[in-house]
Amino acid sequence: MKKLYAFYFSGTGNTKFVAERLCAKLSGTYKTAAYDIAAADCAAALAEADIIMLAYPIYGSCPPVPMRRFVYANKQRFNNREVIIAVTQYMFSGDGAASLGRTVEKFGGKVVYAEHFNMPNNICDMKILKIRNGEELRETVSKAEKRMDAFVAKIISGKPFRRGFNVASHAVGYYCQRKFFRKGEPEKKSKLKIDAGKCLGCCKCVKQCPVHNIVIDDGKAVPRGDCALCYRCVNNCPVKAITLFGSAPPQTQYKGIEIKGSG
């Protein structure tokens, strides 16, 4: 049985959910496992995998910094390997899967399957984007599950399927989002703000940051200008002392996609 291993980066749980669900759904056909690239040493698993799945959220039609760094650090592992890409997005990304898929293919990998999954919004400090939790997420998650089932069926059938790799998707991704996002990305990475007056110095944000961007200085959390834009710290701060894109602390934080009664 071939080994299909998923390597994922997840901000606040959406992509983790998709990666683990896809692995579970494919476990009857392949030997599967899912690895969090921000929390595990993946070198041995990458070397063993017959098929590599990359799963990540899309930020402005771009792969997140941790996933980009992971791919570049392991570029030799993709040569002559079959690759599956699964991306999560709030609404649309155009060529979200292809934006990293092109890099993988430059390193000798062959992207055979690629799909986009709409998942709940986790940007909690911008009032124009509503945060939903619990039962409010059921419809979104149900639609994602159906798309996962269809994607798994394509993989098992052996018929290649690559969403986002056509010219039109590339144009939408680049001109609607990525062109502008990349230009301002360095500034965005330094926008994280922590209210020292509210901060408890509990270290929760320090421990959860996937790029070690936050440190404790004189009992308070301080960002260092290399934010991954994943919203882990903003959504998990117990006193709502952290903001990123918004100008005010979040009123409601995203708690993840677990729903009472879901499988």
N, C-alpha and C positions, 0 to 999 in steps of 0.2 A: 504494500500500500504506500503510495507516494505521501511525502510529508508536505503539507501546506501550512505554513506558519504565517500568522499575521503580526505585523509590527506596527503599533499604533501610537499616535500622540493624541491625547484627549484633554481639552481644556477643563470642562466641568462635567464630563461623563457621557456626552452624546456619542462621541466617536468610539469610546470604550464599549458602549452598548452595542453599536453596530458591528464592530470588529468581533466581539465575543459571540454575538448572535449568528453572524455569518459562519464563524468557525463551528458553532454547534450544529448549524443546518448542513454543513458540509462534512461532518464527522463520520457519516456513514460511507462516504466515498474516499475520503482522505484521512490520514492521521493529522489532526489539527491541534494548534496551540496558539494562544495570543500573548504577545509580549508588549508591555508598556515601555517604550524607548526612553522615557524620562525616569524610569524607576529600576530598570534591569540592564544587566550586561548582556547584550544580544549577540555578541560575536559568535559564540558556539552555535546558537540556534540558526543564525544566518548561514553559517557554513553547512549545516545539516539539511536545510530546507531544499526540497525539490522545486517548490513553487513558493514565491514570496508575495505576500499580500502587504501592501502599504495602505494604512487607513489614517486619515487626518482631516481636521476641519479646514474650511477655506476662509481666509481673511482677505477681502478685497480681491478675489479671484487668485490669490497667492497661497501656496502652502505655508504653514506656520514655520517660523525660524527653527524650532527644534527638529522638525522633520527634514527641513532642508539640510541642516547640519548633519543629521544622521545619514542621509543619503550620500552626501559628499564624503563623510568620514569612512563610509563603507563601499565606495564606488566600485572597487574591484570585485565585490561579492555579486554584482548584478550581471557581470559578463556571462552571456549564454544562459541566462536564467529566465524562466517564465515568470511574469509579474502580473499581479492583479492589483488594481487600485480602487479603493472605496473612499469617497469623500463625503463629508457632511457639510451642509450649507443651510442657512436660514431661509433664503428664497431662491436665489439663482447664482450661478458663478460662471456660466458660459463654458469655459474649458478648464474648470477646476481640477479635474483628474489629469488632463493633458498637460497642465502647467508644470507638474512634476514628472509626468510620464515622459515628456520630451527629454528631460535630463537623464532619467533612467535609461532611455534608449541610447542616449549619447554615450553612456557607460557600458553599452553592450547588452542591456537587458531587452526582453521582448514583452511589451505590454499587450496581453491578449484579451484581458477583460477590464472594463472600467465602468463605474457607475457613480451617480450622485444621489444622495439621500437627504431629503428635506427633514430637518430636525428643529426642535424648539429653540427660540432665541435665548441666549444667555447674557446678552449685554444689558446689565441691570441699572446702569446709571444714566441712561438716556431716556427721557420721558416719552419720546416718540415711539420707542420700541417697548411694547408691553411684555412683562414677565408673567408667565403662566406656570403653575405647579400642579401636581396631583392630577385629579380627574380632568382638569382642563386640557391636559396633554394627550388624552386617550386617542382622539381622532388623528392627531399628528403621528403618534407612535404606530397606530394601526396601519396608516398608509405606508409608513416606512417599512413595517413588517411585510406588507404585501410586495413592496418593491424588492425587498431582500429575497423573498421567496422566488420571484421572477428572475432575479440575478443569479441565484444559486442554480436554478433550473438551466440557465444558459451555460453556466460553468460546467455542470455535470454533462450537458449535451455535447460539449466539446466544440460548440460553434462560437467563434470569437465575437465579442461585443464590446465596443469601445465608445462610451458616451463622452462627448466633449472633444473628440479628436478631429472634427471636421472644420473646414475653413470658417463657416458661419459662427460656430461656437467659439473659435479662436478670436474672431473679431469682436464678439460680444464681451468675452472675458477681458480682452485687452483694452478696448476703447471705452467700455462702460465702467470698468473698475481698476484693473491692474496698472494701467498707465499712471493713474493718479495715486493709487495706493503706494506703489513703489517709490514714487517721487517723494512722498511724505513719510515713508516708513521710518527713517532714522529719527525724525521728530516724534513720531508716534511712540517709539520705543522708550522715549524719555519723558512721556507725559504722565506716567503714573504718579499719583499724589496720595500721600498718607498724612492725615490730620494728627499731628503730634499731640494735640490737646485731648483727642479721643483715644489714641492708641494705648493699649494695655501692656504692650510688650510681651504678649502671650506666645509669640513665635509661630503661630499657626500659619501665617503667610510665608514666613521664612522656610518652614518645612515643606510647604506645598509648591513653592515656586519651582518650575521645571528647569529654569536656567540660572538659578541662584542669584537672582537680581535683587533680592531684599536681604538686608543685614540688620542686626540690632546694634544701635549706637546709643550709648547712654540710656539704655532701657526702652528705647523707642525703635520701631521699624522704620528703615530708611531705604528708598529705592536707589539703585545705582545706574540707571539709564539704559538697561538692556532688557526691557520688558518683552515677554513673548506674546503679549496681547491676548492671553488665554482666558482672562477673567476669573481664574481660580481664587486669587486673593480677594478680589472685590466681592465675589459671591459668598465667600466663607468667613470674612472678617466678622467676629462676634459683636462688634460695636459699630459696624458700617462706617469705618474710618477711612476707607480707600475708594478712590475714584480713578477712572482712566480717561474715557472719552467724554464723559458728562461733566457738568460744572457743579453738581450737587451730589451728596451721598445717595445711594440707592434707597428707595422706600421699600421695595420688595426684592429679595435676592432669589436667584435661580437655585433650586434645591436638587436638580437632577430629574431624571425621567421615570423613576420608579413610581408605579401607579398601583394602588390597592387592587388586588385581584388579577394583576397582569402576570404573565408566565415568567 
